Amino acid sequence: MSETMLESMSENTSENTSEGAARRSHPSTEGSSKGSDRASSQTPSPDTAATPPPTVGTGGRLRQPWLQRSLMLSDKGYRDLRRAIAACTLTNFSLMLPFTVTILIIGEVTGALTGGALDINRLWLLFGCGLLAAIIVFFANRNDYRKTYVTSYLETENTRIAVAERIRRLPMSVFNSRDLTDLTTSIMGDVAVTEHLLSHVVPQLVANAISVTVICIVLAFFDWRLALCVFGTLPLAFGAVVISRRFQESLGKRQVAAKMKAAEQVQEYLEGIKVIKSCNLTGSRFSTLDTALFTLKRLAIRFELVVGTLITGSQAILQAGVGLTVFVGIWLIVNKYIEFMPLMMFLVMVTRIYGPILTELTLLPELLYNNIVVKRARTLMAIPVMTGLDEGDFEDFTIRFENVDFRYRSDAEKAVNNVTLTIPAGQTTALVGPSGSGKSTLSRLIARFWDVDTGRVSIGRRDVATLDPEYLMGFVSFVFQDVVLFNDTVMNNIRIGRAHAPDAEVLAAARAACCDEFVRALPAGYDTLLGENGATLSGGERQRISIARALLKDAPIVLFDEATASLDPENEMVIQQAVTRLIEGKTVVVIAHRLQTVKDCPKIAVLDNGRLVEEGTHEELMSNAALYHRLYHLQQQAQSWSIRR
């Protein structure tokens, strides 16, 4: 499960998509079996499928039950929840058996004390019934555990996978408005709340309500007056909790917001620990984290105090029914309205019946609070994913931008402004320009990380906005400047390019990317764990693994985004050799600040402030004496710069 989640959150997910689709149109196809394997591996089983959207019946009414929609349960999860409720109800009723036996034993002993004969055989029979009741309780609790806890853990595992899969298919605009802490909390924290609801709250709450109602009806047949005394305080106790619902929800929302803020600050603190140490940002100089944690503590204490006071008050109101039952029972006995044994039965039962009710009072505020958190996960799952066609061939792999406009946010400046550009198939095209000119944005529009505001981006005459992003990614490989590696083996990190590639092909890609030498020097070779984000490797080694992924994927379109910008000359030379192997026969888009590295490209497109201002070969652009000419000469002058005293 962790690999699925990591792959779905990584920016390198584009390299882990439908390989079979790419090979249908690529000249170097090796057959369709790999593609079908890939497709079958991504098809969720009925038990692990993402939570389906509510089906709509006649009149637009939702067919899914309210509880299933509220907890984001799959059909199987909802069936398991109903079984869990039934199991908890059965457990509650089984617990009444020992009390029934106890009451009968008390009746036998009381009868003997009042002059009757003590039937030893009957006592032994009741003792045997007690043992049998204990066995029934054991098996009922065992069944309860299996139906409640085990199934809830399995369902929330499926929910986490569903949320991760949903995140993987969301448009990149969502990630601009929600930070990593928020998404991590949605996968782990919010789903953990759902797990707690399924295992500790909802089944017990419903089961207790059922068992208490049934027992109340049964007791009313013995004596309605005592039954009314037992349950008369129940509406008052629950009323105190329900009336304060809005106040509890308000405090709960504030506490959830404080948790998110504290988690965000903790993550920022850990990610920036180098800067914090180097700048000595300690104590009062780094008070943001302290403030967030103090606010969380204050709100948590306040919430617990309010809820604890409500629960304690409600329990006191409820248990006043014990005294009321004793008082009224004695009055009824004195006036000879009832016998001693019915009163004894009520007094014994009242101590047992209040157990589930007290549990209800404890769980109800918890349900109200947890519902706030579950709403966050439901909101995430309601965000529409990017969809489109997932079949059909491309005419070729020529990429065209036609009058494209794009903003990252509706209130932001245009990142791409009326760009019309053709990137020929089978050639290398460089995108150059000042920082913030829109180079990286164009490359990501090709892969449909976002949809354009106006205009059209097409590959082989097919509008990318009409294609399923995962299908499209089967034709595109990315090589980023910032490589993301997982805490897994070298072999598995390279295999992300094509999930079911045999070891021989993975090793061949590693050799072609110049990885083999340094990998075999690692302690366990290709089975060496790389640590978090490849912490045990240098920048050049990590970059070569990224190129090995792209080589293994063998997609017809390759996008390089500053892949060699931060490397030393030795590593850059090795990586350039690997890149030469990677781009052979492909449609390649190279984003570069160092113009010296792209001057031999057949086509160079120059961007400035989101606009295409020039295009042509190096010689043509130099003869224009415009922006490219100026940038090139500035870089040549910068190369002669050195530190002087």
Secondary structure, DSSP 8 states (H G I E B T S, - for coil): -HHHHHHHHSGGGGGSS-HHHHHHHSTT---SHHHHHHHHHHS--TTT-------B-GGG-B-S-HHHHHTT--HHHHHHHHHHHHHHHHHHHHTHHHHHHHHHHHHHHHHHHTT----HHHHHHHHHHHHHHHHHHHHHHHHHHIIIIIHHHHHHHHHHHHHHHHHHTS-HHHHHHS-HHHHHHIIIIIHHHHHHIIIIIHHHHHHHHHHHHHHHHHHHHH-HHHHHHHHTTHHHHHHHHHHTHHHHHHHHHHHHHHHHHHHHHHHHHHHTHHHHHHTT--GGGGHHHHHHHHHHHHHHHHHHHHHHHHHHHHHHHHHHHHHHHHHHHHHHHHTTSS-HHHHHHHHHHHHHHHHHHHHHHHHHHHHHHHHHHHHHHHHHHHS-----B-----S---EEEEEEEE-SSTTS--SEEEEEEEE-TTSEEEEE-STTSSHHHHHHHHTTSS--SEEEEEETTEEGGGB-HHHHHTTEEEEESS----SSBHHHHHHTTSTT--HHHHHHHHHHTT-HHHHHTSTTGGG-B--GGGTTS-HHHHHHHHHHHHHHHT-SEEEEESTTTT--HHHHHHHHHHHHHHTTTSEEEEE-S-GGGTTTSSEEEEEETTEEEEEE-HHHHHHHTSHHHHHHHHHHHHHT-----
